[in-house]
Amino acid sequence: MSETAPATQEALFQFLDDLGIAHSTKRHAPVFTVAESVSLRDEIPGGHTKNLFVKDKKDQFFLLTVEENAVVDLKTVHTLIGAASKVSFGKPEKLMEYLGVIPGSVTAFGAINDRGLNVTFVLDETLMENEIINCHPLSNDATTSIRREDLLRFLEATGHRPLVLKVTA
């Protein structure tokens, strides 16, 4: 297990800056659910995300990043993402170990903490139709907006090869 502390928001923003990736962040009260975050829609344009941290029976981990209101069929999604079996939700301990975040703050930006490349990142095709994607910057008291191409570039810069797949109904 890595003894390295998870990246801070400041480290994340510096990483994006070093890559030449434009980003903007809006601070807000902590939100734990999609329902709680709806009030921010008028203030923050673009596609808003819901993230599902799941694993298969072989302990392969996946982060599914989809549009906030999208439906993912957890009984069949394994056939789309290359999992060895049906998936179940990953434990909070693995979420912290691999992505450096707690439940409620799950985000594709957690890739910055997955130095061991333990997680496969899956971005839903429908979400990626948005020019701007909004994700928590490692905590749920802010939302960071980034262009979809730059989100892909960020993930690749962390050593991940994101899959862009249709995983929603």
N, C-alpha and C positions, 0 to 999 in steps of 0.2 A: 504494500500500500504506500502511496506517495506521502511523504512528509511535507510536501510543499503546500503552503496555505493557498486557498482558492484566490483567484484574481479578484481585485477590487474593481469597482466601476471605473475608477480613474485609470487603472491598468488596461481595462477593456477599451476605454476611449483613446488611450495612448496607442494601443495596438491598431485601432481603426485609423487613427491619424497617421501612423507610420506607414500604413498601406495606402494612404491617400484616399480613404473612403469618407465621404461626407456623411454626417449623421447629426441628428438633432434630438435632444432629450427634453421631455417635459416631466417635471416632478409633480407628484400627486399623492393623495392619501393612499396607503397600502390597499391593494385590491387582491382578493384571494380567488375570485371566481369571475367568469365571463360576465355574469349578471351584474356584479359590482362595478365592472369597468365600463358598462354601457354609457354611463354619463360622460365619459371622456370622448365619445365619438365625434361630437361637434368640434372639439378642440384639436383633435389629432386625426388628420385625413390618412387614408390608405387602408391596407388590409390588416386587420387585427387578428392576433394568433391565439390558438389554444394548443397546448403541448401535452402529449401523452408519452410518458416514460414507461416503456414496456420491455419485457424480456421473454425469451422462449425457454423451453425445458433444458436447453444446453447452455443457459446463462449467457446468451447473446443479447445485448441490450440495444434498444432502438429508441430514438426520440422522433415521434411523429409530430410535425408542426403543420397545423391545418388552420383554415379560416375559423374564426371564433365560434360560428354557429354551425359548422359542419358536423356531420355525423360519421363516425368511424365504426365499422362493424368489427368488433374485437374478435368475433368468432371466425372471420374469414381473412382479416387483413394480413395474417402471416403468409398467405399464398402470394400476396403482392410484394411483400418486402424482403422475402428470402429467409424468413425465420424457419427454424427446424420443426416447429410445432405451433399450436395456438399460443397466443401471447397472454401474459398477465401483467399487471402493473408491477414495476420495479419497486423495491423497498426504499424508503427515505434514506437509509444509510448508504445505499449504492448511488442514489441521486447525489448525495453530498460528496461521496468519494470520487465519482466520475465527472460530474458537472459542476460541483462546488456550489450547489444551490439547495434550498429547502423547498418542500411542497408549497405551491402558491407562487413561487418565483421561477418556475421552470421555463427555460428559454433556449433557443438555438444558440444564443451567445455563450451558453455553458460550454460550448466546444473549446473555448479558450482554456478550460480547466481539464479537458480530457486528453492529457498528454500521452496516455497509454493507448489512445485510439480504441477504447473499449466500447464506444457507442457508435452505431450507424445512424446518421441523420437523414431523415426522410421528410422532404418538403412536398406538400400536396400541390398538384398541378393547378388546381383552382385558386389556391392562395397565391401562387406565383403569377397569376394573371394580373395582379395588382402591381403597379409600378413601384409603390412604396409599401414596405412591410414594417409592421410595428411589433417590437419584442421588448420584454423586460430586460434592462441592462444588469442582470444577475440579482436583482431584488425587485419586489413588486410595488415599490413606492415611486416608480418612474417608468416611462415608456420611451424607448429609443426608436426613431424612424430611420430607415435605411433603404436605399434602392434595392430592388430584387437582385440585380446583377451583382451588387456589392455584398449582399448577404451570401451569395454563392462564393464570391471571391474571399470573403472572410472565412467561411468554412474550409475552403481549400487551403488557405494560408495557415490554418491550424492543423493541417495534415489530413483532414477528412475529405472524402469524396461523396458529397451529398447526392442522394437519389431524389430526383423529381418525378413523382409517380402520382397517379390518380388513386388515392387511398380513401376518399370520402364518397358517401352516397350521393 
